[in-house]
Amino acid sequence: MSTDLSPEALMTRLVSPSPPLVIDVRKPEAFRAEPATIPGAIWRDPLALADWSGGLPGGRAVVVYCVHGHEVSRNACDALRRRGIDAHLLAGGFEGWKTAGGQVVPAARGDRP
């Protein structure tokens, strides 16, 4: 089963009655280089996934993204799925989101590494 979700599909899901939890898993240096995020997303350190994954709400889909949707977010998605979380990967990552016309906002102060 593919876990990839297109930017357009995520845009649709974000306005649904049960939107997924969106998690920005860009490495800290990538996040600091561009501290904007998808509206409503939270940043979490991909290298500390074991520390924060247990606090995710049960029964809610999760979408993770990194810069380009490759190794970092794929590894995070796979790790979350192994923990029983309904996790998906944003195809193309943050760059794909922006290219598709997705809205970006400044990251919340508490989310900054």
C-alpha positions as MATLAB code, in Angstrom:
seq = 'MSTDLSPEALMTRLVSPSPPLVIDVRKPEAFRAEPATIPGAIWRDPLALADWSGGLPGGRAVVVYCVHGHEVSRNACDALRRRGIDAHLLAGGFEGWKTAGGQVVPAARGDRP';
ca = [
       0.000    0.000    0.000;
       1.421    3.374   -1.018;
       1.840    5.876    1.754;
       2.510    8.800   -0.601;
      -0.006   11.634   -0.648;
       0.082   14.336   -3.320;
       0.075   17.994   -2.302;
      -3.355   18.368   -3.890;
      -4.719   15.411   -1.930;
      -3.357   16.899    1.290;
      -4.954   20.259    0.472;
      -8.305   18.482    0.166;
      -7.820   16.497    3.366;
      -6.854   19.580    5.361;
     -10.303   21.096    4.829;
     -12.150   17.847    5.556;
     -14.033   17.194    8.812;
     -11.184   14.910    9.963;
      -7.933   16.499    8.784;
      -4.658   14.672    9.330;
      -2.008   15.847   11.744;
       0.776   17.339    9.600;
       4.314   16.987   10.921;
       7.284   18.830    9.476;
      10.277   16.509    9.880;
      12.867   18.619    8.107;
      16.253   18.390    9.794;
      16.890   21.355   12.123;
      19.354   23.018    9.737;
      16.881   22.805    6.824;
      14.096   24.159    9.010;
      16.245   27.068   10.190;
      17.141   27.857    6.565;
      13.429   28.300    5.778;
      11.340   28.635    8.962;
       8.004   28.543    7.151;
       5.631   25.606    7.310;
       2.334   24.260    6.068;
      -0.527   25.891    8.021;
      -1.281   23.860   11.127;
       1.852   21.716   10.841;
       4.082   21.070   13.821;
       7.849   20.638   13.570;
       9.444   17.610   15.158;
      13.084   16.562   15.024;
      13.298   13.467   12.805;
      16.276   12.209   14.808;
      14.184   12.197   18.003;
      11.170   10.371   16.554;
      11.233    7.740   19.301;
      10.860   10.545   21.874;
       7.830   12.272   20.341;
       5.969    9.570   18.424;
       4.377    8.113   21.560;
       2.560   11.393   22.183;
       0.708   11.424   18.869;
      -3.074   11.206   19.092;
      -4.407    7.737   18.365;
      -6.860    7.144   15.559;
      -5.761   10.171   13.561;
      -3.904   10.030   10.255;
      -0.501   11.690   10.160;
       1.261   13.245    7.157;
       5.000   13.887    7.374;
       7.165   15.980    5.095;
      10.780   17.023    4.717;
      12.345   19.296    2.097;
      11.854   17.082   -0.980;
       9.927   14.062    0.312;
      12.820   11.664    0.096;
      14.892    9.951    2.750;
      14.091   11.957    5.896;
      10.314   11.915    5.605;
      10.221    8.393    4.140;
      12.208    7.077    7.111;
       9.934    8.969    9.530;
       6.818    7.650    7.800;
       8.092    4.074    7.888;
       9.046    4.355   11.571;
       5.616    5.764   12.479;
       3.855    2.998   10.542;
       5.910    0.374   12.409;
       4.537    1.950   15.599;
       0.969    1.421   14.374;
       0.326    5.000   13.261;
      -1.609    5.690   10.053;
       1.265    7.695    8.565;
       1.614    9.091    5.054;
       4.364   10.893    3.183;
       3.790   14.198    1.398;
       5.020   13.501   -2.131;
       7.563   16.130   -3.172;
       7.936   17.371    0.393;
       7.783   21.042    1.303;
       9.155   22.072   -2.090;
       6.446   20.054   -3.858;
       3.820   21.658   -1.631;
       4.984   25.155   -2.582;
       5.230   24.255   -6.288;
       1.626   22.997   -6.174;
       0.512   26.379   -4.796;
       0.134   25.265   -1.196;
      -0.037   28.008    1.404;
       2.897   28.487    3.767;
       3.022   30.407    7.025;
       5.764   31.349    9.497;
       6.443   28.528   11.936;
       5.187   28.924   15.473;
       7.891   30.092   17.868;
       7.578   26.942   19.957;
       8.269   24.782   16.921;
      11.621   26.342   16.113;
      14.738   24.223   16.725;
];
